[in-house]
């Protein structure tokens, strides 16, 4: 009996360990490089947890998608010129109670970007306008929209440099082609007539085609003074900007002054 059993055992096909390297190469060959890197860990987890084949495949594809998305977002953020480190999660809503968090959460869905609408963030210097603008820009990029960040003086330089560029080439400029154009710190210096006209041309082109987010320390009531004193031009610009626009007014203390108060308080403490 023992000889027969041994003979039967020898006759059974021998199960080989899975050739992970071959599978990894196959995944990489069909363009699933991230899944190839995650294969061993995903397989170990599937065996440990006793998951189904479908669940294992879902986990492997999720790893591929997650890495691709992280790479896409990282590349898009680098191209956008958005300042790093200014996320909505890091914004101190407790320090600025005038900012409605639920409203910011709604804007973070980027539905307004999809609808090519305008967002105007007004308030004195240092209250977090740029932080909110950048945080919303990051959210838009994460949701698949292109974004481009300019400080207002940088934008004016670009507009002047492209003043005589043919329309066919001008349309490829980032400030026109991007889904979301963020213009930061508008209002510190008044514009001359040429600059105001170039800004009008920009707003007119993007009206209905792409979103604009502007941070400014000037109320719209004071924009005539900002825009070369031209009431007609100012009315035309505001008519386009404020149509279906979202406006946030921040009335609070400056973060920079708060930090300065903390620093001075620490220095004043006896040693």
Secondary structure, 3 states (H helix, E strand, C coil): CHHHHHHHHHHCCCCCCCCHHHHHHHHHHCCCHHHHHHHHHHHHHHHHHCCCHHHHHHHHHHHHHHHHHHHHHHHHHHHHCCCCCCCHHHCCCCCCCCCCHHHHHHHCCCHHHHCCCEEEEEECCCCCHHHHHHHHHHHHHHCCCCEEEEEHHHHHHHHHHCCCCCHHHHCCCHHHHCCEEEEEEECCCCECHHHHHHHHHHHHHHCCCCEEEEEECCCHHHHHHHECCCHHHHHHHHHHHCCCCEEEEECCCCHHHHHHHHHHHHHHCCC
